[in-house]
Amino acid sequence: MVYYIVHNQAAMRKETAIMKQEYLERFREDLNEFYDMTGKFYRKEITVPEYKSFSGGFGSYAQRGGERSMLRLRLACGEINKENLKFIKDSIEKYNIDMVHLTTCQTVQVHNLTEKTVCALVAEAFDHGIITRGGGGDFPRNVMCSPLSGVRDGEYFDVVPYAREAADYLLSFIGKVKLPRKLKVCFQNSEENEVHATFRDMGFVATPNHTFDVYIAGGLGIKPMFGVQVVKDLEPSKILYAIKSMVDVFTEYGNYEKRSASRSRFLQETLTPEGLKKVFEDKLETNLADENLDITVSEDDEGLTAKSLKASKEDDGATDEAWQKLLAGKRVIPQRQEGLYAAAYHPAGGKPKPSFFGALYDLIEEMDEVKIRLTPDQGMYVINLTRQEAMKVLELTADDKGTAFERSTACIGADVCQVGIGKSQVLLQACLDRVRKENFADGVLPAVHISGCPSSCAAHQTTLLGFRGGMKQTPEGPKPAFAVYENGCDLEGKERFGKELGVMLERDIPEFLVDLGKTVAEKNMTYLEFQDKYPDETAKVAGKYL
């Protein structure tokens, strides 16, 4: 496939629209097979594993029990524009959808769908330009991106245009190349590393030089590994050559025989990190010579610039006490565009009320340049807001308490997920209910990350406090339990996996968190300060419950 160099934003959008339409038409031809296999599954003519191995390629899985389905909407960079939001709103209303989940891979999942609804919705998503193909299964997955890229003050540069190009290019491999397993690609704009670019299958990490350092073959779950830096200071125009090289390495050396060893991180064992780097460098050299994949993108946005100029004048002298208090909190962030703001919203467990999407659309419909960016911790930012617009969004999302602990993350859990072990959402809600009674100051407890199984969908291995679902033997028999992890870190240059402390009964975890919170509060510290000064104390508190 040839990628043409484009010289302005309008031309780039036109080329992208043409390419995306080509993919939509090609993938639409596959839908009849999806309808057929889904019908067979609901008629009990094929098994759950048989259906899962097929349906995942369309972004859909059967939920636990096999009576309902979910559908994952592929949203490059986690971005939801107004047209996307209206589609989600209309679909919720049309099909009476009662569960929506924001994922840690910056997508939207709709749940509890009947056979008829999932078949209709996957086609309607295509009609509205939302491709679900490759949303699951052994395919290139949704391309992730730093959620405030392009608007964050202090970022190295806006990586969104490059992430979009990567997302479109990766679609070209679906149905054309057989991968050993899924391939997750992401773009990071600063050292915060929210999308875990240094330990994904492939991560592009922006540098102050306006280049990318490229990491590959990282990942969480069983035998987690940090990525191998295979390129330093890659010119942004060359990102597609790097992606092609990653696909080439993965398909040539990936394990097609043993599924538990087929993720890209196991290439570090197959080839050694040094050998993997050499193989990648050789593939990249070949692709740079043989392929025509250069891109040029424009980061200009005339509409946003005009809104910023107008908003900055309106905000002159805006120093009232209520607004300053909002700025001092964590729910409104000044953008690098003067006079514009991003409003943060984190619904508990990444599960906003389905009616929220309609209310949000009605609110922002007439607001110029406003978009939603999903975050990797199951929240969202509404970006490009004026001061008055930001206040309206904050009012709509007032159920977000804005504290670190309230922004905890949990995967969908074993009561919904076919492969789950622990009921992550149930545990999170129990923890929230118990901790709220203590009225701890913000920061006394950190955001916890709860994964229902070793897959680490909630990234429990890279956070200050994490939990992984399992079972524990007791005198009364096996009981639901979670392994406890502490002191992980995902910051670039400081990455570390958390230490497993032991296994705790699910019923004891809320009280453990209260006990820990009281211990920290007595020191008049935040949890981060507490962990730094008393590194062994969390384990001591946990020891009472393990």
Solvent accessible surface area in square Angstrom, and as a share of the most:
residue,aa,sasa,rsa
1,M,120,0.54
2,V,75,0.43
3,Y,9,0.03
4,Y,150,0.57
5,I,92,0.47
6,V,14,0.08
7,H,153,0.68
8,N,76,0.39
9,Q,31,0.14
10,A,74,0.57
11,A,33,0.26
12,M,13,0.06
13,R,138,0.50
14,K,140,0.59
15,E,62,0.28
16,T,36,0.21
17,A,61,0.47
18,I,85,0.43
19,M,27,0.12
20,K,69,0.29
21,Q,88,0.39
22,E,99,0.44
23,Y,5,0.02
24,L,11,0.05
25,E,82,0.37
26,R,62,0.23
27,F,1,0.01
28,R,76,0.28
29,E,135,0.61
30,D,42,0.22
31,L,6,0.03
32,N,111,0.57
33,E,98,0.44
34,F,0,0.00
35,Y,76,0.29
36,D,69,0.36
37,M,39,0.18
38,T,0,0.00
39,G,4,0.04
40,K,65,0.27
41,F,7,0.03
42,Y,42,0.16
43,R,137,0.50
44,K,134,0.57
45,E,101,0.45
46,I,31,0.16
47,T,75,0.43
48,V,54,0.31
49,P,95,0.60
50,E,91,0.41
51,Y,1,0.00
52,K,79,0.34
53,S,95,0.61
54,F,39,0.16
55,S,0,0.00
56,G,0,0.00
57,G,2,0.02
58,F,3,0.01
59,G,0,0.00
60,S,0,0.00
61,Y,40,0.15
62,A,7,0.05
63,Q,12,0.05
64,R,109,0.40
65,G,58,0.56
66,G,4,0.04
67,E,103,0.46
68,R,104,0.38
69,S,0,0.00
70,M,10,0.04
71,L,0,0.00
72,R,46,0.17
73,L,4,0.02
74,R,22,0.08
75,L,6,0.03
76,A,36,0.28
77,C,1,0.01
78,G,0,0.00
79,E,24,0.11
80,I,1,0.00
81,N,56,0.28
82,K,43,0.18
83,E,122,0.55
84,N,20,0.10
85,L,1,0.01
86,K,87,0.37
87,F,8,0.03
88,I,2,0.01
89,K,30,0.13
90,D,53,0.28
91,S,7,0.05
92,I,12,0.06
93,E,103,0.46
94,K,129,0.55
95,Y,49,0.19
96,N,127,0.65
97,I,10,0.05
98,D,97,0.50
99,M,34,0.15
100,V,1,0.01
101,H,6,0.03
102,L,1,0.01
103,T,15,0.09
104,T,23,0.13
105,C,28,0.17
106,Q,0,0.00
107,T,1,0.01
108,V,0,0.00
109,Q,11,0.05
110,V,4,0.02
111,H,2,0.01
112,N,49,0.25
113,L,3,0.02
114,T,53,0.31
115,E,62,0.28
116,K,170,0.72
117,T,17,0.10
118,V,0,0.00
119,C,21,0.13
120,A,32,0.25
121,L,2,0.01
122,V,0,0.00
123,A,21,0.16
124,E,39,0.17
125,A,0,0.00
126,F,1,0.00
127,D,93,0.48
128,H,102,0.45
129,G,21,0.20
130,I,4,0.02
131,I,5,0.02
132,T,0,0.00
133,R,26,0.09
134,G,0,0.00
135,G,4,0.04
136,G,0,0.00
137,G,15,0.15
138,D,37,0.19
139,F,41,0.17
140,P,2,0.01
141,R,29,0.11
142,N,9,0.04
143,V,1,0.01
144,M,3,0.01
145,C,1,0.00
146,S,1,0.01
147,P,4,0.03
148,L,17,0.09
149,S,0,0.00
150,G,8,0.08
151,V,6,0.03
152,R,53,0.19
153,D,106,0.55
154,G,61,0.59
155,E,23,0.10
156,Y,73,0.28
157,F,13,0.05
158,D,19,0.10
159,V,0,0.00
160,V,4,0.02
161,P,6,0.04
162,Y,16,0.06
163,A,0,0.00
164,R,77,0.28
165,E,14,0.06
166,A,0,0.00
167,A,9,0.07
168,D,11,0.06
169,Y,8,0.03
170,L,0,0.00
171,L,9,0.04
172,S,16,0.10
173,F,17,0.07
174,I,1,0.00
175,G,61,0.59
176,K,137,0.58
177,V,50,0.29
178,K,151,0.64
179,L,3,0.01
180,P,7,0.04
181,R,47,0.17
182,K,38,0.16
183,L,0,0.00
184,K,34,0.14
185,V,1,0.01
186,C,0,0.00
187,F,0,0.00
188,Q,0,0.00
189,N,0,0.00
190,S,6,0.04
191,E,102,0.46
192,E,73,0.33
193,N,1,0.01
194,E,48,0.22
195,V,0,0.00
196,H,16,0.07
197,A,0,0.00
198,T,5,0.03
199,F,3,0.01
200,R,35,0.13
201,D,2,0.01
202,M,0,0.00
203,G,0,0.00
204,F,0,0.00
205,V,2,0.01
206,A,2,0.02
207,T,12,0.07
208,P,106,0.67
209,N,101,0.52
210,H,79,0.35
211,T,10,0.06
212,F,0,0.00
213,D,13,0.07
214,V,0,0.00
215,Y,33,0.13
216,I,0,0.00
217,A,0,0.00
218,G,1,0.01
219,G,6,0.06
220,L,31,0.15
221,G,4,0.04
222,I,117,0.59
223,K,107,0.45
224,P,41,0.26
225,M,31,0.14
226,F,72,0.30
227,G,16,0.15
228,V,18,0.11
229,Q,61,0.27
230,V,4,0.02
231,V,22,0.13
232,K,135,0.57
233,D,59,0.30
234,L,13,0.06
235,E,97,0.44
236,P,11,0.07
237,S,34,0.22
238,K,57,0.24
239,I,0,0.00
240,L,0,0.00
241,Y,6,0.02
242,A,0,0.00
243,I,0,0.00
244,K,43,0.18
245,S,0,0.00
246,M,0,0.00
247,V,3,0.02
248,D,34,0.18
249,V,0,0.00
250,F,0,0.00
251,T,37,0.22
252,E,100,0.45
253,Y,71,0.27
254,G,12,0.11
255,N,53,0.27
256,Y,95,0.36
257,E,165,0.74
258,K,125,0.53
259,R,141,0.51
260,S,83,0.54
261,A,24,0.19
262,S,3,0.02
263,R,35,0.13
264,S,0,0.00
265,R,15,0.05
266,F,20,0.08
267,L,3,0.01
268,Q,22,0.10
269,E,94,0.42
270,T,90,0.52
271,L,34,0.17
272,T,70,0.41
273,P,56,0.35
274,E,129,0.58
275,G,23,0.22
276,L,0,0.00
277,K,78,0.33
278,K,116,0.49
279,V,26,0.15
280,F,0,0.00
281,E,65,0.29
282,D,61,0.32
283,K,50,0.21
284,L,17,0.08
285,E,122,0.55
286,T,74,0.43
287,N,7,0.04
288,L,76,0.38
289,A,84,0.65
290,D,107,0.55
291,E,59,0.26
292,N,84,0.43
293,L,3,0.01
294,D,34,0.17
295,I,5,0.02
296,T,59,0.35
297,V,21,0.12
298,S,21,0.13
299,E,73,0.33
300,D,104,0.54
301,D,46,0.24
302,E,152,0.68
303,G,31,0.30
304,L,20,0.10
305,T,76,0.44
306,A,60,0.47
307,K,22,0.09
308,S,12,0.08
309,L,111,0.55
310,K,134,0.57
311,A,1,0.01
312,S,18,0.12
313,K,150,0.63
314,E,108,0.48
315,D,24,0.13
316,D,109,0.57
317,G,71,0.68
318,A,18,0.14
319,T,99,0.58
320,D,66,0.34
321,E,151,0.68
322,A,61,0.47
323,W,4,0.01
324,Q,78,0.35
325,K,157,0.67
326,L,57,0.28
327,L,50,0.25
328,A,89,0.69
329,G,42,0.40
330,K,105,0.45
331,R,31,0.11
332,V,3,0.02
333,I,50,0.25
334,P,69,0.44
335,Q,14,0.06
336,R,117,0.43
337,Q,28,0.12
338,E,127,0.57
339,G,10,0.09
340,L,1,0.01
341,Y,22,0.08
342,A,0,0.00
343,A,0,0.00
344,A,4,0.03
345,Y,9,0.03
346,H,8,0.04
347,P,4,0.02
348,A,40,0.31
349,G,2,0.02
350,G,0,0.00
351,K,71,0.30
352,P,6,0.03
353,K,156,0.66
354,P,31,0.20
355,S,81,0.52
356,F,17,0.07
357,F,0,0.00
358,G,10,0.10
359,A,40,0.31
360,L,1,0.00
361,Y,22,0.08
362,D,93,0.48
363,L,49,0.25
364,I,0,0.00
365,E,75,0.34
366,E,147,0.66
367,M,15,0.07
368,D,97,0.50
369,E,61,0.28
370,V,3,0.02
371,K,52,0.22
372,I,1,0.01
373,R,14,0.05
374,L,1,0.00
375,T,11,0.07
376,P,20,0.13
377,D,50,0.26
378,Q,1,0.01
379,G,2,0.02
380,M,3,0.01
381,Y,39,0.15
382,V,1,0.00
383,I,1,0.01
384,N,7,0.03
385,L,0,0.00
386,T,20,0.12
387,R,32,0.12
388,Q,108,0.48
389,E,27,0.12
390,A,0,0.00
391,M,64,0.29
392,K,106,0.45
393,V,1,0.01
394,L,13,0.07
395,E,135,0.61
396,L,60,0.30
397,T,0,0.00
398,A,66,0.51
399,D,87,0.45
400,D,9,0.05
401,K,129,0.55
402,G,10,0.10
403,T,38,0.22
404,A,26,0.20
405,F,13,0.05
406,E,22,0.10
407,R,42,0.15
408,S,1,0.01
409,T,1,0.00
410,A,0,0.00
411,C,18,0.11
412,I,21,0.11
413,G,1,0.01
414,A,7,0.06
415,D,67,0.35
416,V,16,0.09
417,C,40,0.24
418,Q,46,0.21
419,V,79,0.46
420,G,10,0.10
421,I,83,0.42
422,G,4,0.03
423,K,97,0.41
424,S,0,0.00
425,Q,24,0.11
426,V,72,0.41
427,L,1,0.00
428,L,3,0.02
429,Q,80,0.36
430,A,42,0.33
431,C,0,0.00
432,L,1,0.01
433,D,67,0.35
434,R,58,0.21
435,V,12,0.07
436,R,98,0.36
437,K,150,0.63
438,E,50,0.23
439,N,132,0.68
440,F,44,0.19
441,A,72,0.56
442,D,62,0.32
443,G,18,0.17
444,V,9,0.05
445,L,5,0.02
446,P,10,0.07
447,A,25,0.19
448,V,0,0.00
449,H,32,0.14
450,I,0,0.00
451,S,1,0.00
452,G,2,0.02
453,C,16,0.10
454,P,43,0.27
455,S,64,0.41
456,S,7,0.05
457,C,77,0.46
458,A,0,0.00
459,A,13,0.10
460,H,2,0.01
461,Q,15,0.07
462,T,5,0.03
463,T,16,0.10
464,L,38,0.19
465,L,0,0.00
466,G,0,0.00
467,F,0,0.00
468,R,52,0.19
469,G,0,0.00
470,G,12,0.12
471,M,104,0.46
472,K,56,0.24
473,Q,138,0.61
474,T,23,0.13
475,P,137,0.86
476,E,125,0.56
477,G,20,0.19
478,P,80,0.50
479,K,61,0.26
480,P,70,0.44
481,A,0,0.00
482,F,1,0.00
483,A,1,0.01
484,V,0,0.00
485,Y,21,0.08
486,E,10,0.04
487,N,46,0.24
488,G,2,0.02
489,C,19,0.12
490,D,38,0.20
491,L,75,0.37
492,E,47,0.21
493,G,70,0.67
494,K,132,0.56
495,E,42,0.19
496,R,97,0.35
497,F,54,0.22
498,G,13,0.12
499,K,134,0.57
500,E,81,0.36
501,L,31,0.16
502,G,20,0.20
503,V,49,0.28
504,M,0,0.00
505,L,18,0.09
506,E,36,0.16
507,R,160,0.58
508,D,41,0.21
509,I,0,0.00
510,P,17,0.11
511,E,76,0.34
512,F,0,0.00
513,L,0,0.00
514,V,2,0.01
515,D,31,0.16
516,L,0,0.00
517,G,0,0.00
518,K,94,0.40
519,T,28,0.16
520,V,0,0.00
521,A,44,0.34
522,E,143,0.64
523,K,88,0.37
524,N,140,0.72
525,M,38,0.17
526,T,52,0.30
527,Y,2,0.01
528,L,115,0.57
529,E,94,0.42
530,F,0,0.00
531,Q,10,0.05
532,D,122,0.63
533,K,128,0.54
534,Y,61,0.23
535,P,74,0.46
536,D,95,0.49
537,E,45,0.20
538,T,0,0.00
539,A,36,0.28
540,K,128,0.54
541,V,7,0.04
542,A,0,0.00
543,G,44,0.42
544,K,141,0.60
545,Y,47,0.18
546,L,69,0.34
